Structure formats: C-alpha cells, structure tokens
Amino acid sequence: MLRPVLLLLLIWTSSALVRVPLRRVPSIRSQLRADGLLVEFLKDHRPDMFNRRYVQCFPPGTPSLRLGSSSEKIYNFMDAQYYGEISLGTPVQNFSVIFDTGSSDLWVPSAYCVSQACALHRRFRAFQSTSFHHDGRIFGIHYGSGHLMGVMARDTLKVGGLTIQTQEFGESVYEPGSAFVMARFDGILGLGYPSLAEILGNTVFDNMMAQKTVDEPVFSFYLTRKTSVSNPEGELLLGGTDEALYSGPINWLPVTVRGYWQIKMDSVAVQGVSSFCPHGCQAIIDTGTTLIAGPTKDILSLQQLIGATPTTIGEFIIDCARLTSLPHVTFILGGKEYTLCAEHYVRKEMLGDRELCFSGFQATDIVSTEGPLWILGDVFLTEVYTIFDRGQNRVGFASAKHIT
C-alpha cells in the first residue's frame, strides 16, 4: 500500500527458523515534508486534493477500489517504514525490500531500467549472475503514480540464511513518478497469497514451503514504534514464532478470503462505545502500510471523535498538547479487544523545530464482495505480535512485549 538504511541480520534458532531484524526509517511522505516538497508532489500526483469542497467530503488519497473486478491492487508505499535486505544471484547482489503482506510479488530494479528512481537504487545485473535464468515475459503492477513495468526472471534468492532456488521475480525496467525516487527501499517482497501475484510462478513463501527451507508454514512480525541506531525496531521470523516477544494466549482468526490476509473484524469502538461496523466487517492485515484505513464515512466520523482537523492536502492534524485527553479507539477481533490510546494512533513528526501530530487513520474506500474493507497497518501492528499461518490459513494476534 504509499518507509536512514534498514539492516538485515541473521540469528539461527533452529535448523530452519530465521530471524530477520527490521529497522524503522522515515517514510517517503516524511522525507517530502522535511524537504518542503510534499505539496508539490501531491499537486503532481493527486491534483484533486486541492479542490477544497472535495477535501471536506472525501479526504484526498482515498481511492475507491473494487476488488475482484479489475487488476487494481492496494499498493501505497508512501507511508511504508520497515525494510530489510535480501540477496539475488550468484555471486549475491543485495537489495533492500519491504516485506509486504499486502502484495505477493518480488521485484527489484533492473540494470536496464531507464527511470530516474532506478539510477538512485541498487539494480540487478543479470549478466553477472551464473545462476540466472531468463524468462522474457513481461509484467506490470499499477501504482497510484503510474504503472511499474518489467520482465520476469528466475534466480537464487537468499533471505537471511535461507536459500531459495530458482525463485521467480520481476526486474523492473520502468518505475513510475517521483515517489520511488525518494524511497529508501529498492523493491518489494510480497508475503500475500498467490492469487494476488502479477508475476507468474510461486511466491517467495510458497517456494520456501515447497523447498522445505522452513520448519513450519508460518511467519510472524514483531514491530515497534522506536527508532534506534544500535537495536532493531522489529523482526520478521520465518518458519515459526518467538514466545519471548509476546505474552498470553494467541487469538486466532480464520482467513476469510485467500488473497490478502483478510479476516473478519467484530467492530470498532471509540471510548468503549461501538461506533463502526457494529455487525462485523472485513479487515486486511497489511505490513506494507503504516496507517489504519477504513471507509470514508467511518473515518471522517472517527477523525471528528478524536479531534483531528483536515489540512488542505488531505492529512488530519491533531493538537499535540491534547493527546492525553483524546479517546481510546478499540478494535474487536475474535471477541478480544485491542485498544489504542492517542500515543499509539498519533504519528509525531518534526518539521524544523516544530513537532506536528498527525492522525494515524486514513479514508480508503475498498469495495469487495464481502463489503467495505478496513486495513490494519503498522499503527495497529506495533501493538501486537502477529502470526501468519499458511498451513491453517489463519492470522494470530498476541500481546507484544515491548522490550526496552
């Protein structure tokens, strides 16, 4: 959905259990704002944002998507923050990627890419890899700022200490717009279900399962809000879970549609009062986006309840001095309450010597056969330990231990 360098380290905990510590970095949106380029960027990519009547009724950056009726996917990495490294080829070539449960493809820039964004990132040199297999078929992925295009290929992939043979991936030869110019990541590694993939062949985790490089068909995420130079801000664990990072029982919810990691959400309450989707609704668990997104009508009401004020570019800002008085927002999943206070759902940014507080909620209308969808991104996921189980097609949540 639109995250200084993210390191990828390896610690073995068993024969096939790999930790991928993650580091949190400034998002593209934060970089644009700090450089004074955000308004100009949005004028180029979303000119409709500057229609004031439109802003008041339907906040900018809130596309209406109809899943299942087109190839449109939920791709918005402007707010993405968590990255890690992978290697492709023989000898290895390293790339930083977003580990994204909201998509299913693996792609990195090609040495033959003609876009400005590719010139500023590491590019895959197929001619230097002795294990490279040419495919030749083309692929395309639609983003809000344009259409990414490339060619398919196969090569040896390494994620931490795991080696996956003949992994299908995309070499991008054209990356749209200026968004990817600002990105700290080189590419994307999707961890969604195969039905989301635009690139033909097995997804990365499907190949891990097929080649038995993981003990269990499970991976889990532990994310934190802190930013540290010496310590990781989270981890992706491939092949299992780490009980040292969570407490209490795991709350398991079945996947309702095997594309995104989609589950049923019971309701959303503000200050203990059930306010949204009181009869249940569908939610996507997405590590590839920072915010919590929901239907425009609900999110506009929610912004009012937390005292958020719209800006001329569609963001919602909150008075930083009022955070302790703001209401709690609770998500009920599988009968269990997950409550966020203002310190959890407000994003703080420095602009010069000023601290700004932005709402962590965003309107995005996504129409599906199961009704409007919510997206639970990192604003929610930093408060829980999240387990993705492909073997039993379920998502598990446990109370994250925030280690200092």
C-alpha positions as CSV (number, residue, x, y, z in Angstrom):
1,M,0.0,0.0,0.0
2,L,2.3,4.5,-0.2
3,R,9.4,3.5,4.6
4,P,18.5,6.0,7.0
5,V,19.2,2.2,5.8
6,L,17.4,-0.9,7.1
7,L,19.7,-3.7,8.1
8,L,19.0,-7.4,7.8
9,L,20.8,-9.7,10.3
10,L,20.5,-13.4,10.9
11,I,20.3,-15.4,14.1
12,W,19.6,-19.1,13.9
13,T,17.2,-20.5,16.5
14,S,16.8,-23.9,14.9
15,S,17.6,-25.8,11.7
16,A,15.2,-23.7,9.7
17,L,14.0,-20.8,11.9
18,V,15.3,-17.5,10.7
19,R,15.1,-14.0,12.3
20,V,15.1,-11.0,10.1
21,P,15.5,-8.0,12.4
22,L,14.0,-4.9,10.9
23,R,14.8,-1.2,11.2
24,R,12.3,1.6,11.0
25,V,13.1,4.5,8.7
26,P,11.4,7.8,7.7
27,S,8.6,7.3,5.2
28,I,8.5,8.9,1.7
29,R,5.8,11.3,3.0
30,S,8.0,12.3,5.9
31,Q,11.0,12.9,3.7
32,L,9.0,15.0,1.2
33,R,7.6,17.1,4.1
34,A,11.0,17.7,5.6
35,D,12.4,18.8,2.3
36,G,9.4,21.1,1.6
37,L,8.3,19.1,-1.4
38,L,5.1,17.4,-0.2
39,V,2.7,19.9,-1.5
40,E,4.4,20.0,-4.9
41,F,4.4,16.2,-5.1
42,L,0.7,15.9,-4.3
43,K,-0.2,18.6,-6.8
44,D,1.6,16.5,-9.5
45,H,0.2,13.1,-8.4
46,R,-3.2,14.0,-6.9
47,P,-4.4,17.4,-8.2
48,D,-7.9,16.6,-6.9
49,M,-6.6,17.1,-3.4
50,F,-6.6,20.8,-3.9
51,N,-10.4,21.1,-4.5
52,R,-11.5,22.3,-1.1
53,R,-15.0,21.0,-1.5
54,Y,-13.7,17.6,-2.3
55,V,-11.3,17.7,0.7
56,Q,-14.1,18.3,3.1
57,C,-16.3,15.5,1.8
58,F,-13.8,12.9,0.7
59,P,-10.2,13.2,2.0
60,P,-7.6,13.0,-0.7
61,G,-5.5,9.9,-1.1
62,T,-8.7,7.8,-0.7
63,P,-9.2,5.9,-3.9
64,S,-12.2,3.8,-4.4
65,L,-11.1,0.2,-5.3
66,R,-13.3,-2.6,-6.4
67,L,-11.5,-5.9,-5.7
68,G,-12.2,-8.8,-8.0
69,S,-13.5,-6.6,-10.8
70,S,-10.1,-5.4,-12.1
71,S,-6.4,-5.8,-11.6
72,E,-6.3,-2.9,-9.3
73,K,-4.4,-3.7,-6.0
74,I,-3.9,-1.9,-2.8
75,Y,-0.4,-0.5,-3.4
76,N,0.6,2.6,-1.5
77,F,4.1,2.7,-0.1
78,M,4.2,6.4,0.6
79,D,4.0,5.8,4.3
80,A,5.9,2.5,4.4
81,Q,8.6,2.4,7.1
82,Y,10.0,-1.1,7.7
83,Y,12.7,-2.6,5.4
84,G,15.1,-5.5,5.3
85,E,17.7,-6.9,2.9
86,I,17.7,-9.9,0.5
87,S,20.2,-11.2,-2.0
88,L,19.7,-12.4,-5.5
89,G,22.1,-14.2,-7.9
90,T,25.5,-15.9,-7.8
91,P,27.6,-14.1,-6.5
92,V,25.0,-12.4,-4.4
93,Q,23.6,-8.9,-5.2
94,N,21.9,-7.2,-2.2
95,F,18.7,-5.3,-2.2
96,S,16.5,-3.6,0.5
97,V,12.9,-4.5,0.3
98,I,9.6,-4.0,2.1
99,F,8.3,-7.3,3.5
100,D,4.7,-6.7,2.5
101,T,1.8,-8.9,3.5
102,G,-0.4,-6.7,1.3
103,S,1.1,-8.0,-2.0
104,S,2.6,-11.2,-3.4
105,D,5.3,-10.3,-5.9
106,L,9.0,-10.0,-5.6
107,W,10.6,-7.3,-7.8
108,V,13.8,-5.3,-7.8
109,P,15.2,-2.7,-10.3
110,S,16.9,-4.0,-13.4
111,A,20.3,-2.8,-14.7
112,Y,18.4,-1.9,-17.8
113,C,15.8,0.3,-16.1
114,V,15.5,3.8,-17.7
115,S,13.8,5.6,-14.8
116,Q,15.3,8.1,-12.5
117,A,14.3,6.1,-9.5
118,C,16.4,3.1,-10.7
119,A,19.5,5.3,-11.0
120,L,19.3,6.1,-7.3
121,H,18.9,2.5,-6.2
122,R,20.7,-0.8,-6.4
123,R,20.0,-2.6,-9.7
124,F,20.0,-6.3,-10.6
125,R,22.7,-7.2,-13.1
126,A,21.6,-10.5,-14.6
127,F,24.7,-10.8,-16.8
128,Q,26.8,-11.0,-13.6
129,S,24.9,-14.0,-12.1
130,T,25.9,-17.5,-13.1
131,S,22.6,-18.9,-11.7
132,F,20.3,-16.5,-13.6
133,H,17.5,-18.0,-15.8
134,H,16.0,-15.7,-18.5
135,D,12.2,-15.7,-18.8
136,G,11.4,-12.9,-21.1
137,R,7.7,-12.5,-20.2
138,I,6.6,-9.0,-19.2
139,F,4.7,-8.0,-16.1
140,G,3.0,-4.8,-14.9
141,I,1.9,-3.5,-11.5
142,H,-0.4,-0.5,-11.2
143,Y,0.5,2.1,-8.6
144,G,-1.2,5.4,-7.8
145,S,1.6,7.3,-9.6
146,G,1.8,5.1,-12.7
147,H,2.4,1.7,-14.0
148,L,5.6,-0.2,-13.0
149,M,6.7,-2.5,-15.8
150,G,9.4,-5.1,-16.1
151,V,10.4,-8.6,-17.2
152,M,10.2,-11.9,-15.4
153,A,13.3,-13.9,-14.3
154,R,14.4,-16.7,-12.1
155,D,17.5,-16.8,-9.8
156,T,18.7,-17.9,-6.4
157,L,17.2,-15.9,-3.6
158,K,18.6,-15.6,-0.1
159,V,16.6,-14.2,2.8
160,G,18.8,-14.2,5.9
161,G,20.3,-17.7,5.9
162,L,17.6,-19.3,3.8
163,T,18.4,-20.1,0.2
164,I,15.5,-20.5,-2.3
165,Q,16.4,-22.0,-5.7
166,T,15.1,-20.7,-9.0
167,Q,12.8,-18.0,-7.4
168,E,10.6,-16.2,-9.8
169,F,10.9,-12.4,-9.6
170,G,10.5,-9.3,-11.6
171,E,13.2,-7.0,-12.9
172,S,11.6,-3.5,-13.2
173,V,12.6,-1.6,-16.3
174,Y,10.3,1.4,-15.7
175,E,9.3,2.8,-12.3
176,P,6.6,5.5,-12.4
177,G,6.6,9.0,-11.0
178,S,8.9,10.6,-8.4
179,A,7.7,8.5,-5.4
180,F,10.2,5.8,-6.0
181,V,13.0,8.4,-6.3
182,M,12.5,9.2,-2.6
183,A,12.1,5.6,-1.5
184,R,14.7,4.1,0.8
185,F,13.8,0.6,-0.5
186,D,14.9,-0.9,-3.8
187,G,12.0,-3.3,-4.2
188,I,9.1,-5.2,-2.7
189,L,8.9,-8.8,-1.3
190,G,5.2,-9.8,-1.1
191,L,4.0,-12.2,1.5
192,G,0.4,-12.4,0.5
193,Y,-1.4,-15.3,-1.1
194,P,-0.5,-16.4,-4.7
195,S,-3.8,-15.2,-6.1
196,L,-2.6,-11.6,-5.7
197,A,0.6,-12.1,-7.7
198,E,1.1,-10.4,-11.1
199,I,4.3,-12.3,-11.7
200,L,3.8,-15.9,-12.8
201,G,5.2,-18.7,-10.7
202,N,5.5,-19.5,-7.0
203,T,5.6,-16.6,-4.5
204,V,8.7,-16.4,-2.2
205,F,7.0,-18.1,0.8
206,D,5.3,-20.7,-1.4
207,N,8.8,-21.7,-2.6
208,M,10.1,-21.7,1.0
209,M,7.4,-24.2,1.8
210,A,7.8,-26.3,-1.3
211,Q,11.6,-26.5,-0.9
212,K,11.2,-27.2,2.8
213,T,13.5,-24.4,3.9
214,V,11.2,-23.5,6.8
215,D,10.1,-26.0,9.6
216,E,6.5,-24.7,9.7
217,P,4.4,-22.8,7.0
218,V,4.3,-19.8,9.4
219,F,5.9,-16.4,9.6
220,S,5.4,-13.7,12.2
221,F,6.1,-10.0,12.6
222,Y,7.2,-8.0,15.7
223,L,7.2,-4.3,15.1
224,T,7.9,-1.4,17.4
225,R,7.5,2.4,17.3
226,K,11.0,3.2,18.5
227,T,13.9,4.3,16.3
228,S,17.3,3.1,17.3
229,V,20.7,3.1,15.7
230,S,22.0,0.1,17.7
231,N,18.9,-2.1,18.2
232,P,16.4,-3.5,15.7
233,E,12.9,-2.0,15.7
234,G,11.3,-5.3,15.0
235,E,11.7,-8.6,13.2
236,L,10.3,-10.9,10.6
237,L,10.6,-14.5,11.8
238,L,10.4,-17.1,9.1
239,G,9.2,-20.6,10.0
240,G,7.7,-20.0,13.4
241,T,7.2,-17.7,16.3
242,D,9.2,-16.4,19.3
243,E,7.5,-16.7,22.6
244,A,9.9,-14.2,24.2
245,L,8.3,-11.4,22.1
246,Y,4.7,-11.9,23.2
247,S,2.7,-12.9,26.3
248,G,-0.6,-14.6,26.9
249,P,-2.6,-16.8,24.5
250,I,-2.7,-16.4,20.8
251,N,-6.0,-15.1,19.4
252,W,-6.5,-17.0,16.1
253,L,-8.9,-15.7,13.4
254,P,-9.5,-17.6,10.1
255,V,-8.6,-16.1,6.8
256,T,-11.9,-15.3,5.1
257,V,-10.6,-14.7,1.6
258,R,-7.2,-16.1,0.5
259,G,-5.7,-13.2,-1.3
260,Y,-4.8,-10.6,1.2
261,W,-4.5,-11.7,4.8
262,Q,-8.2,-10.9,5.2
263,I,-10.1,-11.6,8.4
264,K,-13.5,-10.7,10.0
265,M,-13.4,-7.8,12.4
266,D,-16.2,-7.7,15.0
267,S,-16.5,-3.9,15.4
268,V,-14.6,-0.7,16.1
269,A,-15.4,1.3,19.3
270,V,-14.4,4.8,20.5
271,Q,-14.1,5.2,24.2
272,G,-15.9,2.0,24.8
273,V,-18.9,2.7,22.6
274,S,-19.3,0.6,19.5
275,S,-19.3,3.2,16.7
276,F,-18.3,1.4,13.4
277,C,-19.2,-1.9,11.7
278,P,-21.3,-3.0,14.7
279,H,-22.4,-6.1,12.8
280,G,-18.9,-7.0,11.7
281,C,-16.8,-6.1,8.7
282,Q,-13.7,-7.4,6.8
283,A,-10.2,-6.2,7.5
284,I,-6.8,-6.7,5.8
285,I,-3.7,-7.2,7.9
286,D,-1.0,-5.3,6.0
287,T,2.6,-4.8,7.0
288,G,3.2,-2.8,3.8
289,T,1.3,0.3,5.1
290,T,1.7,2.4,8.2
291,L,-1.8,3.7,8.7
292,I,-5.2,2.2,9.7
293,A,-7.6,2.8,6.8
294,G,-11.3,2.4,6.6
295,P,-14.4,3.5,4.7
296,T,-14.6,7.3,4.1
297,K,-17.8,7.8,6.1
298,D,-16.5,5.9,9.1
299,I,-13.0,7.5,9.1
300,L,-14.4,11.0,8.8
301,S,-16.6,10.4,11.8
302,L,-13.6,8.9,13.6
303,Q,-11.4,11.9,12.8
304,Q,-14.1,14.2,14.4
305,L,-14.3,12.0,17.5
306,I,-10.5,12.3,18.1
307,G,-10.5,16.0,17.4
308,A,-8.5,15.7,14.1
309,T,-8.6,18.7,11.7
310,P,-8.2,18.3,7.9
311,T,-5.4,20.1,6.2
312,T,-5.5,21.4,2.6
313,I,-3.6,18.4,1.4
314,G,-5.9,15.8,3.0
315,E,-4.0,14.9,6.1
316,F,-5.6,15.2,9.5
317,I,-3.7,17.1,12.2
318,I,-4.1,17.0,16.0
319,D,-3.1,19.4,18.7
320,C,-0.1,17.7,20.3
321,A,-0.9,19.3,23.7
322,R,-4.3,17.4,23.8
323,L,-3.0,13.9,23.4
324,T,-3.7,12.8,27.0
325,S,-7.3,13.8,26.7
326,L,-8.1,12.0,23.4
327,P,-10.4,9.0,23.4
328,H,-9.3,5.4,23.1
329,V,-10.0,3.5,19.9
330,T,-10.7,-0.2,20.3
331,F,-10.7,-2.9,17.6
332,I,-12.6,-6.1,18.5
333,L,-11.2,-9.1,16.7
334,G,-12.3,-12.6,17.5
335,G,-14.1,-11.4,20.6
336,K,-10.9,-9.8,22.0
337,E,-10.4,-6.0,22.5
338,Y,-7.3,-4.3,21.1
339,T,-7.3,-0.7,22.5
340,L,-5.1,2.1,21.1
341,C,-4.6,5.3,23.0
342,A,-3.5,8.5,21.4
343,E,0.2,7.7,21.9
344,H,-0.5,4.7,19.6
345,Y,-2.6,6.2,16.9
346,V,-1.0,9.6,16.6
347,R,2.1,9.9,14.4
348,K,4.6,12.6,15.6
349,E,6.9,14.3,13.1
350,M,9.4,17.1,13.5
351,L,9.3,19.9,10.9
352,G,12.3,22.1,11.7
353,D,12.0,22.8,15.4
354,R,8.2,22.2,15.4
355,E,6.5,18.9,16.5
356,L,3.5,18.0,14.4
357,C,0.9,15.4,15.3
358,F,-1.0,13.6,12.6
359,S,-3.9,11.2,12.8
360,G,-2.9,7.6,12.1
361,F,-6.3,6.9,10.4
362,Q,-6.9,7.4,6.7
363,A,-10.0,7.0,4.5
364,T,-9.8,4.5,1.7
365,D,-12.9,3.1,0.1
366,I,-12.3,-0.6,-0.9
367,V,-15.3,-2.4,-2.2
368,S,-15.3,-6.2,-2.1
369,T,-17.9,-9.0,-2.3
370,E,-17.8,-9.1,1.5
371,G,-18.5,-5.4,1.9
372,P,-16.2,-2.4,2.6
373,L,-12.7,-3.4,3.9
374,W,-10.6,-1.9,6.6
375,I,-6.8,-2.1,6.5
376,L,-4.9,-2.6,9.8
377,G,-1.4,-1.4,9.1
378,D,1.6,-0.7,11.3
379,V,-0.2,1.8,13.6
380,F,-2.1,-1.3,14.8
381,L,0.6,-4.0,14.3
382,T,3.1,-2.2,16.5
383,E,0.9,-3.1,19.4
384,V,0.5,-6.8,18.8
385,Y,2.7,-9.8,17.8
386,T,1.2,-11.0,14.5
387,I,1.4,-14.6,13.2
388,F,0.6,-15.5,9.6
389,D,-0.2,-19.3,9.3
390,R,-0.4,-20.6,5.7
391,G,-0.7,-24.2,6.9
392,Q,-4.1,-23.5,8.6
393,N,-5.0,-20.3,6.8
394,R,-5.3,-18.1,9.9
395,V,-3.9,-15.0,11.5
396,G,-2.9,-14.9,15.2
397,F,-2.5,-11.9,17.5
398,A,-0.8,-11.9,20.9
399,S,0.2,-9.1,23.3
400,A,3.6,-7.8,22.2
401,K,6.3,-7.4,24.8
402,H,7.8,-4.0,24.2
403,I,11.4,-4.7,25.1
404,T,13.4,-1.6,26.1
